[in-house]
Amino acid sequence: QDFGIEAPHLFADLSRNLIDRQARTLLAQLARECGLAEHRDALLAGAHVNNTEDRPALHPLLRWPAGTPLPAENLKEIHASSLSGLDEMLSSAEQILLEKRYDDVVHIGIGGSDLGPRLALQALAPQVLPDAPRLHFVANMDGHELAAVLRGLKPERTLFIVASKSFGTAETLRNATSARAWFEAQGGTDLAAHFVALTARPDAAREFGVGRCFAFDDGVGG
């Protein structure tokens, strides 16, 4: 109990770590000296804590529950937009399940745009519906990975999800371009109905041929 930290939906047991009361006291002192609480508050308030790109880091805002007070007034519009985007995404997912138009969904991304969805699928695998489309991931720039995924797929029964914040990530665009070429070479029609994008640059995605974009603020890291 002395080394337990509790928060909503979370309990951290630190008692199994190589730490004693003195070390804990010193760590807390170091956190105060470094201004950890102030940096945390700045992050949550939307300050430009991403010094490299001179932007805020808005990941926490995407997880902020609806109807609860925000840490700063200037975040209201972005928060409302993220909630609206989430509703649109959930509605589209339900529509895909109901229409049964796709047998396979191919997710194309790299780094955080790949690992996050993979983790979500792994965590929620026991709850996947038996008649849901099969989900495949492509992240490797080596074309063999994409070729192996596409083998046996039917273009008219396949949906591609392209995840790239800038819609300019070299590896992701190369795989997306190869997927588009495969789709067209296999006789696929209505490209826009078979490609969706997760991006902060919906204009670039639509220029590529994507029909539906789920946009997010560029303060969210890609």
N, CA, C and O of each residue as an XYZ file, in Angstrom:
888
protein
N       0.828     -1.210      0.000
C       0.000      0.000      0.000
C       0.861      1.260      0.000
O       0.493      2.272     -0.596
N       2.008      1.191      0.671
C       2.874      2.357      0.758
C       3.461      2.733     -0.594
O       3.832      3.885     -0.820
N       3.543      1.752     -1.496
C       4.120      2.000     -2.811
C       3.092      1.759     -3.916
O       3.440      1.355     -5.025
N       1.843      2.007     -3.603
C       0.782      1.877     -4.596
C       0.251      3.244     -4.977
O       0.072      4.109     -4.120
N       0.000      3.438     -6.257
C      -0.558      4.694     -6.769
C      -1.835      4.353     -7.519
O      -1.831      3.520     -8.425
N      -2.922      5.001     -7.137
C      -4.217      4.693     -7.734
C      -4.757      5.901     -8.478
O      -4.653      7.035     -8.010
N      -5.330      5.643     -9.637
C      -5.980      6.660    -10.464
C      -7.191      5.992    -11.094
O      -7.325      4.771    -11.020
N      -8.087      6.774    -11.720
C      -9.264      6.162    -12.349
C      -8.870      5.048    -13.327
O      -8.102      5.272    -14.263
N      -9.407      3.854    -13.095
C      -9.186      2.689    -13.963
C      -7.736      2.199    -13.952
O      -7.342      1.436    -14.834
N      -6.944      2.622    -12.979
C      -5.529      2.255    -12.996
C      -4.986      2.145    -11.574
O      -5.268      2.988    -10.722
N      -4.204      1.095    -11.331
C      -3.477      0.964    -10.071
C      -2.054      0.536    -10.392
O      -1.841     -0.496    -11.028
N      -1.083      1.324     -9.953
C       0.329      1.015    -10.190
C       0.956      0.521     -8.894
O       0.961      1.226     -7.885
N       1.483     -0.694     -8.934
C       2.152     -1.288     -7.776
C       3.661     -1.152     -7.969
O       4.259     -1.879     -8.762
N       4.270     -0.217     -7.242
C       5.700      0.043     -7.372
C       6.533     -0.762     -6.382
O       7.756     -0.626     -6.346
N       5.891     -1.585     -5.592
C       6.597     -2.300     -4.529
C       7.552     -3.358     -5.064
O       8.426     -3.820     -4.331
N       7.405     -3.750     -6.325
C       8.282     -4.775     -6.894
C       9.514     -4.164     -7.566
O      10.343     -4.882     -8.127
N       9.627     -2.848     -7.507
C      10.776     -2.176     -8.096
C      11.885     -1.999     -7.055
O      11.640     -2.050     -5.850
N      13.104     -1.792     -7.548
C      14.245     -1.569     -6.649
C      14.234     -0.122     -6.176
O      15.063      0.685     -6.597
N      13.293      0.198     -5.300
C      13.132      1.559     -4.805
C      12.712      1.486     -3.342
O      11.886      0.658     -2.958
N      13.292      2.359     -2.542
C      12.893      2.416     -1.135
C      12.333      3.804     -0.841
O      12.213      4.630     -1.746
N      11.993      4.060      0.410
C      11.355      5.326      0.768
C      12.278      6.520      0.510
O      11.825      7.583      0.086
N      13.554      6.336      0.765
C      14.491      7.433      0.541
C      14.571      7.782     -0.945
O      14.555      8.953     -1.323
N      14.657      6.745     -1.778
C      14.712      6.983     -3.222
C      13.432      7.657     -3.702
O      13.476      8.552     -4.547
N      12.303      7.232     -3.168
C      11.033      7.845     -3.562
C      10.998      9.316     -3.172
O      10.529     10.152     -3.944
N      11.484      9.634     -1.994
C      11.525     11.024     -1.538
C      12.420     11.864     -2.440
O      12.074     12.990     -2.799
N      13.572     11.311     -2.801
C      14.502     12.036     -3.669
C      13.922     12.232     -5.071
O      14.109     13.284     -5.682
N      13.219     11.219     -5.576
C      12.592     11.350     -6.897
C      11.512     12.425     -6.888
O      11.398     13.201     -7.836
N      10.728     12.471     -5.830
C       9.694     13.502     -5.715
C      10.325     14.884     -5.634
O       9.809     15.842     -6.209
N      11.438     14.986     -4.921
C      12.141     16.260     -4.810
C      12.683     16.695     -6.170
O      12.593     17.865     -6.542
N      13.249     15.730     -6.910
C      13.769     16.028     -8.245
C      12.650     16.496     -9.170
O      12.839     17.424     -9.956
N      11.488     15.857     -9.080
C      10.348     16.252     -9.914
C       9.944     17.693     -9.630
O       9.639     18.451    -10.551
N       9.941     18.069     -8.350
C       9.589     19.450     -7.996
C      10.631     20.428     -8.519
O      10.286     21.487     -9.043
N      11.900     20.075     -8.380
C      12.975     20.962     -8.831
C      12.960     21.140    -10.349
O      13.317     22.202    -10.859
N      12.552     20.110    -11.055
C      12.498     20.173    -12.526
C      11.222     20.833    -13.037
O      11.079     21.062    -14.238
N      10.300     21.139    -12.136
C       9.040     21.748    -12.565
C       8.142     20.785    -13.309
O       7.440     21.182    -14.239
N       8.155     19.508    -12.909
C       7.374     18.491    -13.612
C       5.889     18.843    -13.655
O       5.250     18.704    -14.698
N       5.341     19.293    -12.538
C       3.909     19.621    -12.494
C       3.582     20.759    -13.452
O       2.548     20.738    -14.119
N       4.465     21.754    -13.517
C       4.235     22.884    -14.421
C       4.301     22.443    -15.879
O       3.498     22.879    -16.704
N       5.260     21.575    -16.189
C       5.363     21.059    -17.565
C       4.131     20.222    -17.922
O       3.629     20.293    -19.044
N       3.654     19.439    -16.970
C       2.439     18.644    -17.199
C       1.252     19.549    -17.481
O       0.481     19.303    -18.409
N       1.107     20.599    -16.675
C      -0.016     21.522    -16.859
C       0.069     22.225    -18.211
O      -0.949     22.446    -18.866
N       1.285     22.572    -18.624
C       1.463     23.223    -19.925
C       1.070     22.281    -21.056
O       0.434     22.698    -22.025
N       1.448     21.017    -20.931
C       1.075     20.009    -21.931
C      -0.437     19.909    -22.056
O      -0.980     19.942    -23.160
N      -1.115     19.786    -20.916
C      -2.567     19.607    -20.933
C      -3.294     20.861    -21.397
O      -4.402     20.778    -21.927
N      -2.674     22.027    -21.201
C      -3.322     23.285    -21.579
C      -3.108     23.645    -23.041
O      -3.613     24.668    -23.503
N      -2.367     22.822    -23.779
C      -2.167     23.085    -25.201
C      -1.027     24.027    -25.508
O      -0.973     24.595    -26.599
N      -0.106     24.207    -24.563
C       1.069     25.037    -24.833
C       1.963     24.344    -25.862
O       1.884     23.130    -26.050
N       2.807     25.125    -26.520
C       3.675     24.576    -27.565
C       4.873     23.871    -26.924
O       5.989     24.389    -26.906
N       4.604     22.683    -26.403
C       5.658     21.917    -25.734
C       6.485     21.092    -26.721
O       7.549     20.584    -26.366
N       6.008     20.959    -27.943
C       6.786     20.306    -28.997
C       7.722     21.364    -29.573
O       7.372     22.069    -30.520
N       8.915     21.464    -28.991
C       9.842     22.525    -29.378
C      10.377     22.348    -30.791
O      10.668     23.333    -31.470
N      10.507     21.123    -31.235
C      11.060     20.865    -32.564
C      10.181     21.449    -33.659
O      10.684     22.050    -34.608
N       8.866     21.274    -33.530
C       7.931     21.746    -34.556
C       7.156     22.985    -34.109
O       6.307     23.488    -34.845
N       7.450     23.479    -32.894
C       6.750     24.634    -32.335
C       5.237     24.423    -32.378
O       4.486     25.240    -32.910
N       4.815     23.288    -31.792
C       3.396     22.925    -31.773
C       3.027     22.384    -30.401
O       3.901     22.001    -29.623
N       1.739     22.353    -30.107
C       1.304     21.642    -28.897
C       1.382     20.138    -29.129
O       1.573     19.690    -30.259
N       1.237     19.376    -28.088
C       1.159     17.910    -28.177
C      -0.203     17.516    -27.625
O      -0.398     17.462    -26.411
N      -1.139     17.243    -28.519
C      -2.553     17.144    -28.137
C      -3.051     15.722    -27.918
O      -4.261     15.495    -27.894
N      -2.155     14.770    -27.761
C      -2.605     13.392    -27.531
C      -3.562     13.273    -26.342
O      -4.577     12.586    -26.456
N      -3.274     13.917    -25.202
C      -4.198     13.766    -24.060
C      -5.603     14.267    -24.368
O      -6.586     13.748    -23.838
N      -5.694     15.285    -25.233
C      -7.002     15.864    -25.539
C      -7.899     14.864    -26.259
O      -9.117     14.892    -26.084
N      -7.315     13.985    -27.062
C      -8.106     12.993    -27.790
C      -8.765     12.002    -26.843
O      -9.766     11.373    -27.187
N      -8.202     11.865    -25.653
C      -8.750     10.924    -24.675
C      -9.564     11.627    -23.593
O     -10.005     10.997    -22.632
N      -9.761     12.939    -23.754
C     -10.487     13.695    -22.739
C     -11.979     13.387    -22.844
O     -12.567     13.580    -23.908
N     -12.602     12.914    -21.767
C     -14.018     12.517    -21.842
C     -14.935     13.685    -22.188
O     -14.705     14.818    -21.764
N     -15.962     13.399    -22.953
C     -16.958     14.425    -23.283
C     -17.697     14.835    -22.015
O     -17.966     14.013    -21.139
N     -18.019     16.121    -21.938
C     -18.810     16.607    -20.811
C     -18.030     16.897    -19.556
O     -18.621     17.251    -18.535
N     -16.712     16.759    -19.599
C     -15.892     17.084    -18.430
C     -15.111     18.364    -18.705
O     -14.780     18.640    -19.858
N     -14.810     19.150    -17.675
C     -14.115     20.430    -17.876
C     -12.751     20.236    -18.537
O     -11.997     19.326    -18.192
N     -12.458     21.110    -19.489
C     -11.169     21.068    -20.166
C     -10.142     21.876    -19.376
O     -10.516     22.779    -18.628
N      -8.859     21.567    -19.529
C      -7.835     22.301    -18.783
C      -7.626     23.725    -19.278
O      -7.009     24.533    -18.584
N      -8.136     24.047    -20.482
C      -7.980     25.404    -21.018
C      -9.118     25.695    -21.991
O      -9.560     24.811    -22.725
N      -9.588     26.944    -21.988
C     -10.709     27.347    -22.842
C     -10.362     27.232    -24.321
O     -11.226     26.925    -25.143
N      -9.093     27.479    -24.659
C      -8.705     27.495    -26.070
C      -8.745     26.110    -26.721
O      -8.536     25.984    -27.928
N      -9.012     25.077    -25.928
C      -9.032     23.714    -26.464
C     -10.435     23.243    -26.838
O     -10.601     22.143    -27.366
N     -11.441     24.070    -26.568
C     -12.827     23.642    -26.786
C     -13.092     23.226    -28.230
O     -13.666     22.167    -28.485
N     -12.671     24.063    -29.164
C     -12.968     23.795    -30.572
C     -12.268     22.522    -31.054
O     -12.865     21.708    -31.758
N     -11.000     22.357    -30.670
C     -10.255     21.166    -31.082
C     -10.863     19.918    -30.454
O     -10.963     18.877    -31.102
N     -11.271     20.025    -29.182
C     -11.863     18.880    -28.499
C     -13.181     18.488    -29.153
O     -13.448     17.306    -29.369
N     -14.005     19.489    -29.467
C     -15.286     19.213    -30.123
C     -15.063     18.546    -31.477
O     -15.793     17.631    -31.858
N     -14.048     19.016    -32.198
C     -13.737     18.436    -33.503
C     -13.275     16.986    -33.365
O     -13.631     16.139    -34.185
N     -12.480     16.698    -32.330
C     -12.003     15.325    -32.129
C     -13.149     14.393    -31.763
O     -13.176     13.242    -32.199
N     -14.102     14.883    -30.961
C     -15.266     14.063    -30.602
C     -16.134     13.794    -31.828
O     -16.645     12.689    -32.010
N     -16.293     14.823    -32.667
C     -17.067     14.662    -33.896
C     -16.396     13.657    -34.831
O     -17.064     12.825    -35.444
N     -15.067     13.744    -34.932
C     -14.334     12.797    -35.767
C     -14.448     11.375    -35.260
O     -14.539     10.432    -36.046
N     -14.443     11.220    -33.938
C     -14.590      9.886    -33.352
C     -15.965      9.311    -33.659
O     -16.090      8.134    -33.999
N     -16.998     10.142    -33.540
C     -18.357      9.687    -33.858
C     -18.459      9.253    -35.319
O     -19.075      8.236    -35.637
N     -17.844     10.043    -36.201
C     -17.878      9.722    -37.630
C     -17.156      8.400    -37.900
O     -17.609      7.587    -38.706
N     -16.033      8.200    -37.218
C     -15.265      6.972    -37.405
C     -16.047      5.747    -36.934
O     -16.082      4.721    -37.614
N     -16.674      5.868    -35.762
C     -17.462      4.754    -35.233
C     -18.655      4.450    -36.130
O     -18.995      3.288    -36.354
N     -19.284      5.500    -36.640
C     -20.420      5.322    -37.539
C     -19.994      4.601    -38.822
O     -20.707      3.730    -39.320
N     -18.831      4.972    -39.344
C     -18.326      4.324    -40.558
C     -18.002      2.860    -40.305
O     -18.272      2.003    -41.147
N     -17.418      2.574    -39.137
C     -17.090      1.184    -38.797
C     -18.356      0.338    -38.704
O     -18.388     -0.797    -39.179
N     -19.389      0.891    -38.094
C     -20.659      0.165    -37.990
C     -21.275     -0.057    -39.364
O     -21.846     -1.113    -39.638
N     -21.154      0.949    -40.226
C     -21.691      0.828    -41.580
C     -20.970     -0.280    -42.351
O     -21.599     -1.044    -43.083
N     -19.650     -0.363    -42.182
C     -18.872     -1.411    -42.848
C     -19.335     -2.791    -42.392
O     -19.463     -3.709    -43.203
N     -19.585     -2.933    -41.094
C     -20.048     -4.220    -40.567
C     -21.428     -4.582    -41.097
O     -21.692     -5.740    -41.422
N     -22.309     -3.585    -41.182
C     -23.680     -3.843    -41.617
C     -23.758     -4.144    -43.110
O     -24.489     -5.041    -43.530
N     -23.004     -3.393    -43.908
C     -23.079     -3.556    -45.360
C     -22.389     -4.827    -45.847
O     -22.736     -5.373    -46.894
N     -21.406     -5.291    -45.073
C     -20.640     -6.493    -45.445
C     -20.067     -6.373    -46.859
O     -20.059     -7.334    -47.629
N     -19.591     -5.172    -47.177
C     -19.049     -4.913    -48.504
C     -17.596     -5.384    -48.628
O     -17.125     -5.696    -49.721
N     -16.902     -5.428    -47.501
C     -15.473     -5.754    -47.528
C     -15.191     -7.034    -46.744
O     -15.708     -7.239    -45.646
N     -14.367     -7.878    -47.333
C     -13.894     -9.081    -46.641
C     -12.571     -8.819    -45.925
O     -12.264     -9.446    -44.910
N     -11.786     -7.876    -46.474
C     -10.455     -7.604    -45.940
C     -10.218     -6.103    -45.829
O     -10.630     -5.328    -46.692
N      -9.551     -5.712    -44.758
C      -9.138     -4.322    -44.553
C      -7.623     -4.314    -44.400
O      -7.076     -5.010    -43.545
N      -6.949     -3.526    -45.233
C      -5.488     -3.443    -45.208
C      -5.088     -2.083    -44.653
O      -5.370     -1.051    -45.262
N      -4.437     -2.083    -43.505
C      -3.999     -0.844    -42.860
C      -2.546     -0.572    -43.238
O      -1.666     -1.400    -43.004
N      -2.307      0.602    -43.826
C      -0.969      0.982    -44.280
C      -0.481      2.166    -43.450
O      -1.107      3.226    -43.452
N       0.618      1.992    -42.750
C       1.190      3.061    -41.931
C       2.570      2.641    -41.472
O       3.075      1.595    -41.879
N       3.181      3.456    -40.625
C       4.494      3.107    -40.087
C       4.670      3.814    -38.752
O       4.049      4.848    -38.508
N       5.504      3.268    -37.898
C       5.746      3.888    -36.597
C       4.491      3.911    -35.754
O       3.790      2.905    -35.642
N       4.202      5.064    -35.157
C       3.015      5.190    -34.321
C       1.724      5.005    -35.090
O       0.706      4.619    -34.515
N       1.755      5.278    -36.387
C       0.564      5.097    -37.215
C       0.310      3.630    -37.539
O      -0.705      3.288    -38.146
N       1.225      2.775    -37.135
C       1.080      1.331    -37.333
C       0.971      0.597    -35.998
O       0.121     -0.278    -35.834
N       1.826      0.952    -35.054
C       1.893      0.217    -33.786
C       0.637      0.400    -32.942
O       0.188     -0.541    -32.288
N       0.066      1.608    -32.953
C      -1.143      1.853    -32.169
C      -2.308      0.969    -32.592
O      -2.894      0.284    -31.754
N      -2.653      0.971    -33.873
C      -3.737      0.089    -34.329
C      -3.440     -1.393    -34.110
O      -4.342     -2.163    -33.780
N      -2.184     -1.797    -34.290
C      -1.823     -3.197    -34.026
C      -2.090     -3.551    -32.565
O      -2.634     -4.613    -32.262
N      -1.700     -2.645    -31.661
C      -1.907     -2.883    -30.234
C      -3.393     -2.969    -29.913
O      -3.821     -3.831    -29.146
N      -4.180     -2.066    -30.508
C      -5.625     -2.070    -30.254
C      -6.250     -3.390    -30.698
O      -7.079     -3.962    -29.990
N      -5.846     -3.868    -31.870
C      -6.390     -5.136    -32.366
C      -5.985     -6.293    -31.463
O      -6.796     -7.168    -31.158
N      -4.725     -6.292    -31.039
C      -4.248     -7.363    -30.165
C      -5.010     -7.359    -28.841
O      -5.389     -8.414    -28.332
N      -5.233     -6.164    -28.287
C      -5.910     -6.061    -26.996
C      -7.378     -6.456    -27.090
O      -7.930     -7.043    -26.159
N      -8.007     -6.131    -28.219
C      -9.447     -6.351    -28.363
C      -9.779     -7.605    -29.166
O     -10.944     -7.850    -29.479
N      -8.772     -8.394    -29.497
C      -8.986     -9.585    -30.332
C     -10.100    -10.494    -29.829
O     -10.873    -10.999    -30.643
N     -10.215    -10.724    -28.514
C     -11.297    -11.610    -28.049
C     -12.699    -11.078    -28.336
O     -13.668    -11.836    -28.303
N     -12.811     -9.772    -28.619
C     -14.126     -9.180    -28.850
C     -14.442     -8.981    -30.330
O     -15.503     -8.460    -30.673
N     -13.534     -9.388    -31.201
C     -13.773     -9.221    -32.637
C     -14.930    -10.114    -33.068
O     -14.964    -11.300    -32.738
N     -15.869     -9.544    -33.801
C     -17.031    -10.300    -34.265
C     -16.602    -11.340    -35.303
O     -15.707    -11.074    -36.105
N     -17.222    -12.505    -35.298
C     -16.805    -13.576    -36.214
C     -16.985    -13.226    -37.685
O     -16.268    -13.749    -38.538
N     -17.934    -12.345    -37.990
C     -18.166    -11.999    -39.393
C     -17.527    -10.666    -39.774
O     -17.833    -10.114    -40.831
N     -16.644    -10.144    -38.927
C     -15.962     -8.884    -39.233
C     -14.915     -9.107    -40.318
O     -14.404    -10.219    -40.451
N     -14.584     -8.078    -41.098
C     -13.531     -8.230    -42.111
C     -12.199     -8.604    -41.470
O     -11.920     -8.241    -40.327
N     -11.392     -9.326    -42.218
C     -10.040     -9.645    -41.752
C      -9.176     -8.385    -41.830
O      -9.278     -7.621    -42.790
N      -8.336     -8.171    -40.833
C      -7.512     -6.964    -40.790
C      -6.042     -7.321    -40.983
O      -5.506     -8.193    -40.300
N      -5.403     -6.633    -41.925
C      -3.991     -6.858    -42.236
C      -3.219     -5.551    -42.030
O      -3.776     -4.465    -42.192
N      -1.949     -5.659    -41.676
C      -1.111     -4.481    -41.473
C       0.093     -4.530    -42.402
O       0.722     -5.574    -42.578
N       0.401     -3.379    -42.993
C       1.578     -3.251    -43.852
C       2.364     -2.027    -43.396
O       1.846     -0.910    -43.415
N       3.616     -2.237    -42.986
C       4.460     -1.130    -42.543
C       5.822     -1.147    -43.228
O       6.462     -0.105    -43.371
N       6.261     -2.321    -43.649
C       7.595     -2.478    -44.219
C       7.649     -1.886    -45.619
O       6.764     -2.127    -46.440
N       8.704     -1.104    -45.884
C       8.862     -0.512    -47.206
C       9.206     -1.564    -48.256
O       9.013     -1.347    -49.453
N       9.717     -2.705    -47.798
C       9.996     -3.820    -48.702
C       8.676     -4.314    -49.282
O       7.766     -4.683    -48.539
N       8.573     -4.320    -50.596
C       7.318     -4.664    -51.248
C       6.831     -6.074    -51.008
O       5.675     -6.386    -51.292
N       7.704     -6.945    -50.481
C       7.295     -8.331    -50.253
C       6.186     -8.420    -49.205
O       5.311     -9.280    -49.304
N       6.216     -7.538    -48.203
C       5.183     -7.597    -47.167
C       3.813     -7.276    -47.760
O       2.844     -7.993    -47.510
N       3.730     -6.205    -48.543
C       2.464     -5.846    -49.175
C       2.016     -6.936    -50.141
O       0.839     -7.294    -50.175
N       2.957     -7.466    -50.928
C       2.611     -8.511    -51.897
C       2.037     -9.737    -51.194
O       1.084    -10.347    -51.678
N       2.620    -10.093    -50.056
C       2.133    -11.258    -49.312
C       0.726    -11.021    -48.783
O      -0.095    -11.938    -48.766
N       0.446     -9.793    -48.350
C      -0.888     -9.467    -47.836
C      -1.921     -9.488    -48.955
O      -3.033     -9.984    -48.773
N      -1.552     -8.948    -50.112
C      -2.509     -8.827    -51.216
C      -2.784    -10.157    -51.917
O      -3.788    -10.302    -52.615
N      -1.901    -11.108    -51.728
C      -2.070    -12.396    -52.403
C      -3.388    -13.050    -51.983
O      -3.594    -13.349    -50.807
N      -4.254    -13.264    -52.932
C      -5.532    -13.911    -52.642
C      -6.667    -12.951    -52.339
O      -7.819    -13.373    -52.231
N      -6.361    -11.655    -52.198
C      -7.421    -10.677    -51.918
C      -8.122    -10.262    -53.212
O      -7.527    -10.290    -54.289
N      -9.383     -9.881    -53.091
C     -10.162     -9.407    -54.227
C     -10.320     -7.892    -54.115
O     -10.766     -7.395    -53.080
N      -9.963     -7.152    -55.163
C     -10.013     -5.689    -55.072
C     -11.393     -5.156    -54.716
O     -11.514     -4.200    -53.949
N     -12.434     -5.771    -55.271
C     -13.786     -5.264    -55.016
C     -14.264     -5.569    -53.597
O     -15.299     -5.061    -53.167
N     -13.503     -6.409    -52.861
C     -13.887     -6.767    -51.495
C     -12.840     -6.313    -50.474
O     -12.803     -6.804    -49.345
N     -11.983     -5.360    -50.893
C     -10.882     -4.914    -50.033
C     -10.966     -3.415    -49.778
O     -11.222     -2.628    -50.689
N     -10.746     -3.035    -48.526
C     -10.685     -1.628    -48.129
C      -9.277     -1.325    -47.627
O      -8.728     -2.071    -46.817
N      -8.694     -0.226    -48.111
C      -7.364      0.198    -47.671
C      -7.488      1.419    -46.757
O      -8.193      2.377    -47.073
N      -6.798      1.367    -45.633
C      -6.726      2.504    -44.717
C      -5.292      3.014    -44.738
O      -4.364      2.279    -44.400
N      -5.108      4.267    -45.131
C      -3.773      4.869    -45.197
C      -3.635      5.844    -44.035
O      -4.352      6.842    -43.966
N      -2.711      5.553    -43.122
C      -2.536      6.373    -41.921
C      -1.226      7.148    -42.005
O      -0.142      6.571    -41.917
N      -1.342      8.460    -42.176
C      -0.158      9.315    -42.235
C      -0.573     10.732    -41.879
O      -1.421     11.321    -42.549
N       0.017     11.279    -40.832
C      -0.343     12.630    -40.404
C      -0.139     13.635    -41.535
O      -1.030     14.433    -41.826
N       1.020     13.600    -42.167
C       1.346     14.561    -43.224
C       0.874     14.109    -44.598
O       0.858     14.897    -45.544
N       0.499     12.867    -44.705
C       0.232     12.200    -45.980
C       1.400     12.422    -46.943
O       1.232     12.598    -48.150
N       2.591     12.402    -46.341
C       3.805     12.542    -47.121
C       4.898     11.611    -46.638
O       6.029     11.678    -47.119
N       4.573     10.739    -45.685
C       5.553      9.782    -45.166
C       5.984      8.842    -46.290
O       5.154      8.152    -46.883
N       7.286      8.818    -46.579
C       7.784      8.111    -47.766
C       7.379      6.644    -47.784
O       6.881      6.148    -48.795
N       7.590      5.942    -46.664
C       7.300      4.507    -46.631
C       5.808      4.238    -46.830
O       5.418      3.340    -47.577
N       4.985      5.033    -46.148
C       3.536      4.837    -46.236
C       3.021      5.156    -47.632
O       2.201      4.419    -48.178
N       3.500      6.250    -48.208
C       3.038      6.631    -49.546
C       3.477      5.616    -50.598
O       2.747      5.339    -51.550
N       4.663      5.071    -50.419
C       5.125      4.066    -51.388
C       4.224      2.840    -51.345
O       3.817      2.329    -52.389
N       3.912      2.370    -50.150
C       3.026      1.208    -50.036
C       1.618      1.531    -50.521
O       0.976      0.703    -51.166
N       1.137      2.738    -50.209
C      -0.203      3.135    -50.649
C      -0.267      3.227    -52.173
O      -1.257      2.823    -52.784
N       0.789      3.758    -52.777
C       0.840      3.862    -54.239
C       0.865      2.475    -54.873
O       0.216      2.242    -55.893
N       1.615      1.557    -54.268
C       1.655      0.177    -54.778
C       0.297     -0.498    -54.628
O      -0.136     -1.243    -55.506
N      -0.369     -0.230    -53.511
C      -1.699     -0.809    -53.292
C      -2.692     -0.264    -54.314
O      -3.531     -1.003    -54.829
N      -2.593      1.021    -54.602
C      -3.479      1.621    -55.609
C      -3.219      1.014    -56.983
O      -4.157      0.721    -57.723
N      -1.948      0.826    -57.323
C      -1.605      0.220    -58.615
C      -2.146     -1.205    -58.700
O      -2.665     -1.610    -59.740
N      -2.026     -1.967    -57.611
C      -2.573     -3.333    -57.582
C      -4.082     -3.303    -57.768
O      -4.634     -4.098    -58.530
N      -4.743     -2.396    -57.080
C      -6.199     -2.295    -57.155
C      -6.645     -2.048    -58.594
O      -7.577     -2.687    -59.083
N      -5.977     -1.122    -59.261
C      -6.360     -0.780    -60.636
C      -5.984     -1.894    -61.609
O      -6.740     -2.184    -62.536
N      -4.825     -2.520    -61.409
C      -4.384     -3.593    -62.306
C      -5.268     -4.828    -62.199
O      -5.407     -5.583    -63.161
N      -5.867     -5.033    -61.026
C      -6.741     -6.187    -60.813
C      -8.178     -5.921    -61.249
O      -9.069     -6.741    -61.026
N      -8.391     -4.766    -61.870
C      -9.725     -4.458    -62.377
C     -10.629     -3.768    -61.381
O     -11.839     -3.687    -61.594
N     -10.061     -3.269    -60.295
C     -10.868     -2.573    -59.298
C     -11.423     -1.265    -59.836
O     -10.753     -0.564    -60.594
N     -12.634     -0.941    -59.446
C     -13.263      0.316    -59.856
C     -13.712      1.077    -58.616
O     -13.798      0.513    -57.525
N     -13.995      2.357    -58.793
C     -14.430      3.226    -57.698
C     -13.368      3.271    -56.603
O     -13.599      2.872    -55.462
N     -12.196      3.774    -56.994
C     -11.053      3.842    -56.082
C     -11.409      4.535    -54.770
O     -10.993      4.098    -53.697
N     -12.179      5.615    -54.860
C     -12.498      6.405    -53.667
C     -13.251      5.601    -52.614
O     -13.150      5.890    -51.422
N     -14.004      4.593    -53.049
C     -14.777      3.782    -52.103
C     -13.924      2.720    -51.420
O     -14.369      2.069    -50.475
N     -12.696      2.550    -51.901
C     -11.838      1.484    -51.364
C     -10.592      2.018    -50.662
O      -9.752      1.239    -50.211
N     -10.471      3.339    -50.568
C      -9.344      3.945    -49.862
C      -9.851      5.016    -48.913
O     -10.562      5.932    -49.326
N      -9.485      4.904    -47.641
C      -9.775      5.948    -46.660
C      -8.448      6.360    -46.031
O      -7.457      5.636    -46.119
N      -8.439      7.528    -45.397
C      -7.195      8.039    -44.822
C      -7.413      8.566    -43.417
O      -8.470      9.109    -43.093
N      -6.393      8.395    -42.591
C      -6.307      9.023    -41.279
C      -5.166     10.023    -41.379
O      -4.007      9.622    -41.487
N      -5.468     11.317    -41.345
C      -4.444     12.305    -41.663
C      -4.821     13.699    -41.163
O      -5.987     13.987    -40.893
N      -3.813     14.546    -41.048
C      -4.042     15.962    -40.776
C      -4.013     16.764    -42.072
O      -4.153     17.987    -42.052
N      -3.831     16.073    -43.208
C      -3.789     16.717    -44.525
C      -4.805     16.068    -45.466
O      -4.421     15.397    -46.423
N      -6.087     16.264    -45.200
C      -7.100     15.644    -46.061
C      -7.016     16.098    -47.509
O      -7.414     15.358    -48.409
N      -6.505     17.303    -47.751
C      -6.368     17.787    -49.124
C      -5.403     16.902    -49.914
O      -5.674     16.551    -51.062
N      -4.280     16.545    -49.293
C      -3.307     15.679    -49.966
C      -3.870     14.276    -50.168
O      -3.607     13.637    -51.187
N      -4.640     13.802    -49.201
C      -5.231     12.464    -49.312
C      -6.238     12.406    -50.457
O      -6.271     11.435    -51.213
N      -7.045     13.432    -50.580
C      -8.049     13.447    -51.657
C      -7.379     13.556    -53.019
O      -7.857     12.985    -53.999
N      -6.275     14.288    -53.080
C      -5.532     14.383    -54.335
C      -4.993     13.013    -54.743
O      -4.869     12.721    -55.933
N      -4.671     12.173    -53.753
C      -4.190     10.814    -54.013
C      -5.305      9.935    -54.562
O      -5.044      8.972    -55.284
N      -6.551     10.266    -54.220
C      -7.684      9.468    -54.674
C      -8.537      8.909    -53.566
O      -9.479      8.158    -53.819
N      -8.213      9.272    -52.327
C      -8.963      8.785    -51.172
C     -10.358      9.398    -51.157
O     -10.528     10.589    -51.416
N     -11.348      8.572    -50.853
C     -12.717      9.061    -50.839
C     -13.135      9.644    -49.510
O     -13.818     10.668    -49.470
N     -12.738      9.014    -48.429
C     -13.152      9.481    -47.099
C     -11.924      9.700    -46.230
O     -11.025      8.861    -46.181
N     -11.896     10.843    -45.544
C     -10.779     11.177    -44.665
C     -11.272     11.361    -43.240
O     -12.282     12.024    -43.000
N     -10.563     10.778    -42.314
C     -10.784     11.027    -40.897
C      -9.636     11.924    -40.448
O      -8.519     11.461    -40.221
N      -9.931     13.207    -40.327
C      -8.885     14.195    -40.071
C      -8.675     14.406    -38.576
O      -9.589     14.214    -37.773
N      -7.473     14.799    -38.222
C      -7.168     15.171    -36.844
C      -6.221     16.368    -36.860
O      -5.598     16.661    -37.881
N      -6.117     17.052    -35.733
C      -5.313     18.265    -35.641
C      -3.826     17.946    -35.785
O      -3.372     16.878    -35.373
N      -3.072     18.874    -36.370
C      -1.648     18.608    -36.569
C      -0.844     18.697    -35.278
O       0.365     18.469    -35.277
N      -1.521     19.032    -34.173
C      -0.861     18.966    -32.879
C      -0.745     17.549    -32.353
O      -0.093     17.313    -31.336
N      -1.367     16.612    -33.031
C      -1.252     15.193    -32.669
C      -0.087     14.601    -33.457
O      -0.073     14.651    -34.687
N       0.878     14.048    -32.750
C       2.053     13.497    -33.425
C       1.701     12.328    -34.325
O       0.765     11.580    -34.040
N       2.443     12.168    -35.407
C       2.169     11.099    -36.348
C       3.055      9.903    -36.117
O       2.947      8.908    -36.834
